[in-house]
Amino acid sequence: MPEGYLVSVPQWPNGGGSARGNGGERGGRFERGGPGGRRPRTAADRILAELPTLSAPRPAGVDHRRSLVRTAISLLLTRPSLATEVEHLDWIETLDQPGIPLFVELVHLALQRPGLSTGALLEALASNPQIDALQKLAAQPLAGDDAGLLEDFRGCVRKLRQQAIEQRVEWLKAQPSLDDESKSELRALLSHRI
Protein backbone atom coordinates (compact mmCIF):
# COMPACT_ATOMS: atom_id res chain seq x y z
CA MET A 1 0.00 0.00 0.00
CA PRO A 2 1.46 3.42 -0.86
CA GLU A 3 2.63 5.62 1.97
CA GLY A 4 0.31 8.33 3.23
CA TYR A 5 -2.85 6.20 3.01
CA LEU A 6 -5.04 5.99 6.08
CA VAL A 7 -5.60 2.48 7.30
CA SER A 8 -8.56 1.35 9.40
CA VAL A 9 -7.54 -1.47 11.70
CA PRO A 10 -10.49 -3.81 12.44
CA GLN A 11 -11.68 -4.26 16.01
CA TRP A 12 -12.05 -7.77 17.38
CA PRO A 13 -15.69 -8.59 18.10
CA ASN A 14 -16.76 -8.69 21.76
CA GLY A 15 -13.26 -7.84 22.95
CA GLY A 16 -12.01 -11.32 22.02
CA GLY A 17 -8.77 -12.17 20.27
CA SER A 18 -5.86 -9.83 19.94
CA ALA A 19 -5.00 -6.95 17.71
CA ARG A 20 -1.35 -7.93 17.79
CA GLY A 21 -1.70 -9.56 14.41
CA ASN A 22 -2.05 -6.05 13.03
CA GLY A 23 1.33 -4.76 14.07
CA GLY A 24 0.58 -4.77 17.80
CA GLU A 25 -1.53 -1.60 17.62
CA ARG A 26 -5.00 -1.26 19.06
CA GLY A 27 -7.87 -0.71 16.68
CA GLY A 28 -8.23 2.79 15.24
CA ARG A 29 -6.87 4.94 12.47
CA PHE A 30 -3.16 5.22 11.84
CA GLU A 31 -1.10 6.67 9.10
CA ARG A 32 2.04 5.19 7.67
CA GLY A 33 5.09 6.77 9.15
CA GLY A 34 7.38 5.82 6.29
CA PRO A 35 10.24 3.44 6.96
CA GLY A 36 9.74 3.75 10.73
CA GLY A 37 6.35 2.03 10.59
CA ARG A 38 3.06 3.22 12.00
CA ARG A 39 2.55 6.15 14.29
CA PRO A 40 -0.60 7.48 15.96
CA ARG A 41 -2.79 9.49 13.58
CA THR A 42 -4.33 12.01 15.98
CA ALA A 43 -2.60 14.78 17.90
CA ALA A 44 -4.07 13.39 21.14
CA ASP A 45 -2.47 10.01 20.47
CA ARG A 46 0.88 11.65 19.81
CA ILE A 47 0.66 13.67 23.03
CA LEU A 48 -0.30 10.60 25.05
CA ALA A 49 2.58 8.68 23.50
CA GLU A 50 4.98 11.42 24.63
CA LEU A 51 3.63 11.75 28.19
CA PRO A 52 6.39 9.73 29.87
CA THR A 53 8.97 12.19 28.56
CA LEU A 54 6.83 15.24 29.30
CA SER A 55 5.86 14.35 32.87
CA ALA A 56 7.52 16.24 35.69
CA PRO A 57 10.56 14.55 37.25
CA ARG A 58 10.16 12.82 40.60
CA PRO A 59 11.64 14.67 43.58
CA ALA A 60 14.27 12.00 44.21
CA GLY A 61 16.65 10.30 41.84
CA VAL A 62 15.49 6.78 42.59
CA ASP A 63 14.41 4.57 39.70
CA HIS A 64 10.72 4.21 40.55
CA ARG A 65 10.36 1.23 38.23
CA ARG A 66 12.33 -0.83 40.72
CA SER A 67 10.54 -2.96 43.24
CA LEU A 68 9.57 -1.25 46.48
CA VAL A 69 11.98 -3.43 48.42
CA ARG A 70 14.92 -2.63 46.15
CA THR A 71 14.13 1.07 46.33
CA ALA A 72 13.87 0.96 50.12
CA ILE A 73 17.18 -0.94 50.37
CA SER A 74 18.89 1.52 48.03
CA LEU A 75 17.69 4.51 50.07
CA LEU A 76 18.63 2.84 53.35
CA LEU A 77 22.13 2.01 52.10
CA THR A 78 22.82 5.61 51.15
CA ARG A 79 21.00 7.11 54.15
CA PRO A 80 21.18 4.59 57.06
CA SER A 81 19.58 7.17 59.37
CA LEU A 82 16.30 6.56 57.51
CA ALA A 83 15.93 3.36 59.56
CA THR A 84 14.38 5.49 62.32
CA GLU A 85 11.46 6.16 59.95
CA VAL A 86 10.48 2.50 59.74
CA GLU A 87 7.28 1.80 61.63
CA HIS A 88 5.54 -1.55 61.90
CA LEU A 89 8.65 -3.54 61.00
CA ASP A 90 6.93 -6.56 62.58
CA TRP A 91 4.38 -6.40 59.75
CA ILE A 92 6.92 -5.82 57.01
CA GLU A 93 9.08 -8.78 58.06
CA THR A 94 6.08 -11.10 57.52
CA LEU A 95 5.92 -10.10 53.87
CA ASP A 96 6.78 -12.95 51.54
CA GLN A 97 8.88 -11.10 48.97
CA PRO A 98 12.47 -11.31 47.79
CA GLY A 99 14.68 -8.81 49.60
CA ILE A 100 12.52 -8.42 52.71
CA PRO A 101 14.91 -10.34 55.03
CA LEU A 102 17.80 -8.17 53.79
CA PHE A 103 15.78 -4.97 54.28
CA VAL A 104 14.89 -6.02 57.83
CA GLU A 105 18.55 -6.83 58.56
CA LEU A 106 19.62 -3.39 57.28
CA VAL A 107 17.03 -1.67 59.47
CA HIS A 108 18.17 -3.60 62.56
CA LEU A 109 21.84 -2.84 61.89
CA ALA A 110 21.18 0.86 61.36
CA LEU A 111 19.02 1.11 64.49
CA GLN A 112 21.57 -0.73 66.66
CA ARG A 113 24.33 1.67 65.62
CA PRO A 114 22.96 5.22 65.27
CA GLY A 115 25.09 7.46 63.06
CA LEU A 116 26.23 4.51 60.96
CA SER A 117 27.68 5.55 57.59
CA THR A 118 27.13 3.78 54.30
CA GLY A 119 30.68 2.38 54.43
CA ALA A 120 30.25 1.07 57.96
CA LEU A 121 26.91 -0.48 57.05
CA LEU A 122 28.46 -2.27 54.08
CA GLU A 123 31.37 -3.38 56.27
CA ALA A 124 28.89 -4.90 58.74
CA LEU A 125 27.39 -6.83 55.81
CA ALA A 126 30.74 -8.06 54.46
CA SER A 127 29.83 -11.72 54.99
CA ASN A 128 26.44 -11.36 53.31
CA PRO A 129 26.30 -13.33 50.03
CA GLN A 130 24.74 -10.29 48.33
CA ILE A 131 27.50 -7.88 49.33
CA ASP A 132 28.65 -7.26 45.74
CA ALA A 133 25.14 -6.27 44.65
CA LEU A 134 24.75 -4.09 47.75
CA GLN A 135 28.02 -2.28 47.04
CA LYS A 136 26.90 -1.56 43.48
CA LEU A 137 23.53 -0.36 44.71
CA ALA A 138 25.14 1.91 47.31
CA ALA A 139 27.46 3.39 44.66
CA GLN A 140 24.56 4.55 42.49
CA PRO A 141 24.02 8.26 43.08
CA LEU A 142 20.60 9.44 44.21
CA ALA A 143 19.58 12.82 42.87
CA GLY A 144 17.16 15.00 44.78
CA ASP A 145 17.12 16.68 48.13
CA ASP A 146 16.90 15.01 51.53
CA ALA A 147 13.20 15.85 51.89
CA GLY A 148 12.41 14.07 48.61
CA LEU A 149 14.43 11.00 49.56
CA LEU A 150 12.75 10.91 52.96
CA GLU A 151 9.29 11.03 51.36
CA ASP A 152 10.25 8.28 48.91
CA PHE A 153 11.44 6.08 51.77
CA ARG A 154 8.34 6.72 53.88
CA GLY A 155 6.19 5.92 50.86
CA CYS A 156 8.01 2.61 50.31
CA VAL A 157 7.60 1.64 53.96
CA ARG A 158 3.88 2.49 53.95
CA LYS A 159 3.31 0.44 50.80
CA LEU A 160 5.31 -2.51 52.12
CA ARG A 161 3.23 -2.53 55.29
CA GLN A 162 0.04 -2.35 53.25
CA GLN A 163 1.20 -5.27 51.10
CA ALA A 164 1.90 -7.28 54.26
CA ILE A 165 -1.60 -6.56 55.55
CA GLU A 166 -3.12 -7.54 52.21
CA GLN A 167 -1.08 -10.74 52.20
CA ARG A 168 -2.39 -11.62 55.67
CA VAL A 169 -5.98 -10.83 54.62
CA GLU A 170 -5.68 -13.09 51.58
CA TRP A 171 -4.21 -15.88 53.72
CA LEU A 172 -7.07 -15.61 56.23
CA LYS A 173 -9.67 -15.60 53.46
CA ALA A 174 -8.12 -18.74 51.94
CA GLN A 175 -8.55 -20.77 55.14
CA PRO A 176 -11.38 -23.34 55.03
CA SER A 177 -12.65 -22.13 58.40
CA LEU A 178 -11.69 -19.46 60.92
CA ASP A 179 -12.05 -19.42 64.69
CA ASP A 180 -13.54 -16.37 66.41
CA GLU A 181 -10.13 -14.80 66.99
CA SER A 182 -9.15 -15.12 63.31
CA LYS A 183 -12.52 -13.74 62.20
CA SER A 184 -12.03 -10.77 64.48
CA GLU A 185 -8.52 -10.24 63.09
CA LEU A 186 -9.83 -10.37 59.53
CA ARG A 187 -12.53 -7.80 60.27
CA ALA A 188 -9.97 -5.50 61.92
CA LEU A 189 -7.56 -5.82 58.99
CA LEU A 190 -10.29 -5.20 56.41
CA SER A 191 -11.39 -2.05 58.23
CA HIS A 192 -7.82 -0.66 58.08
CA ARG A 193 -7.14 -1.39 54.42
CA ILE A 194 -6.64 1.66 52.24
C-alpha positions in Angstrom: 0.0 0.0 0.0 1.5 3.4 -0.9 2.6 5.6 2.0 0.3 8.3 3.2 -2.9 6.2 3.0 -5.0 6.0 6.1 -5.6 2.5 7.3 -8.6 1.4 9.4 -7.5 -1.5 11.7 -10.5 -3.8 12.4 -11.7 -4.3 16.0 -12.1 -7.8 17.4 -15.7 -8.6 18.1 -16.8 -8.7 21.8 -13.3 -7.8 22.9 -12.0 -11.3 22.0 -8.8 -12.2 20.3 -5.9 -9.8 19.9 -5.0 -6.9 17.7 -1.3 -7.9 17.8 -1.7 -9.6 14.4 -2.0 -6.1 13.0 1.3 -4.8 14.1 0.6 -4.8 17.8 -1.5 -1.6 17.6 -5.0 -1.3 19.1 -7.9 -0.7 16.7 -8.2 2.8 15.2 -6.9 4.9 12.5 -3.2 5.2 11.8 -1.1 6.7 9.1 2.0 5.2 7.7 5.1 6.8 9.1 7.4 5.8 6.3 10.2 3.4 7.0 9.7 3.7 10.7 6.3 2.0 10.6 3.1 3.2 12.0 2.6 6.1 14.3 -0.6 7.5 16.0 -2.8 9.5 13.6 -4.3 12.0 16.0 -2.6 14.8 17.9 -4.1 13.4 21.1 -2.5 10.0 20.5 0.9 11.7 19.8 0.7 13.7 23.0 -0.3 10.6 25.0 2.6 8.7 23.5 5.0 11.4 24.6 3.6 11.7 28.2 6.4 9.7 29.9 9.0 12.2 28.6 6.8 15.2 29.3 5.9 14.4 32.9 7.5 16.2 35.7 10.6 14.5 37.2 10.2 12.8 40.6 11.6 14.7 43.6 14.3 12.0 44.2 16.6 10.3 41.8 15.5 6.8 42.6 14.4 4.6 39.7 10.7 4.2 40.6 10.4 1.2 38.2 12.3 -0.8 40.7 10.5 -3.0 43.2 9.6 -1.3 46.5 12.0 -3.4 48.4 14.9 -2.6 46.2 14.1 1.1 46.3 13.9 1.0 50.1 17.2 -0.9 50.4 18.9 1.5 48.0 17.7 4.5 50.1 18.6 2.8 53.3 22.1 2.0 52.1 22.8 5.6 51.2 21.0 7.1 54.2 21.2 4.6 57.1 19.6 7.2 59.4 16.3 6.6 57.5 15.9 3.4 59.6 14.4 5.5 62.3 11.5 6.2 59.9 10.5 2.5 59.7 7.3 1.8 61.6 5.5 -1.6 61.9 8.6 -3.5 61.0 6.9 -6.6 62.6 4.4 -6.4 59.7 6.9 -5.8 57.0 9.1 -8.8 58.1 6.1 -11.1 57.5 5.9 -10.1 53.9 6.8 -13.0 51.5 8.9 -11.1 49.0 12.5 -11.3 47.8 14.7 -8.8 49.6 12.5 -8.4 52.7 14.9 -10.3 55.0 17.8 -8.2 53.8 15.8 -5.0 54.3 14.9 -6.0 57.8 18.6 -6.8 58.6 19.6 -3.4 57.3 17.0 -1.7 59.5 18.2 -3.6 62.6 21.8 -2.8 61.9 21.2 0.9 61.4 19.0 1.1 64.5 21.6 -0.7 66.7 24.3 1.7 65.6 23.0 5.2 65.3 25.1 7.5 63.1 26.2 4.5 61.0 27.7 5.6 57.6 27.1 3.8 54.3 30.7 2.4 54.4 30.2 1.1 58.0 26.9 -0.5 57.0 28.5 -2.3 54.1 31.4 -3.4 56.3 28.9 -4.9 58.7 27.4 -6.8 55.8 30.7 -8.1 54.5 29.8 -11.7 55.0 26.4 -11.4 53.3 26.3 -13.3 50.0 24.7 -10.3 48.3 27.5 -7.9 49.3 28.6 -7.3 45.7 25.1 -6.3 44.7 24.8 -4.1 47.8 28.0 -2.3 47.0 26.9 -1.6 43.5 23.5 -0.4 44.7 25.1 1.9 47.3 27.5 3.4 44.7 24.6 4.6 42.5 24.0 8.3 43.1 20.6 9.4 44.2 19.6 12.8 42.9 17.2 15.0 44.8 17.1 16.7 48.1 16.9 15.0 51.5 13.2 15.8 51.9 12.4 14.1 48.6 14.4 11.0 49.6 12.7 10.9 53.0 9.3 11.0 51.4 10.3 8.3 48.9 11.4 6.1 51.8 8.3 6.7 53.9 6.2 5.9 50.9 8.0 2.6 50.3 7.6 1.6 54.0 3.9 2.5 53.9 3.3 0.4 50.8 5.3 -2.5 52.1 3.2 -2.5 55.3 0.0 -2.3 53.2 1.2 -5.3 51.1 1.9 -7.3 54.3 -1.6 -6.6 55.5 -3.1 -7.5 52.2 -1.1 -10.7 52.2 -2.4 -11.6 55.7 -6.0 -10.8 54.6 -5.7 -13.1 51.6 -4.2 -15.9 53.7 -7.1 -15.6 56.2 -9.7 -15.6 53.5 -8.1 -18.7 51.9 -8.5 -20.8 55.1 -11.4 -23.3 55.0 -12.7 -22.1 58.4 -11.7 -19.5 60.9 -12.1 -19.4 64.7 -13.5 -16.4 66.4 -10.1 -14.8 67.0 -9.2 -15.1 63.3 -12.5 -13.7 62.2 -12.0 -10.8 64.5 -8.5 -10.2 63.1 -9.8 -10.4 59.5 -12.5 -7.8 60.3 -10.0 -5.5 61.9 -7.6 -5.8 59.0 -10.3 -5.2 56.4 -11.4 -2.0 58.2 -7.8 -0.7 58.1 -7.1 -1.4 54.4 -6.6 1.7 52.2 
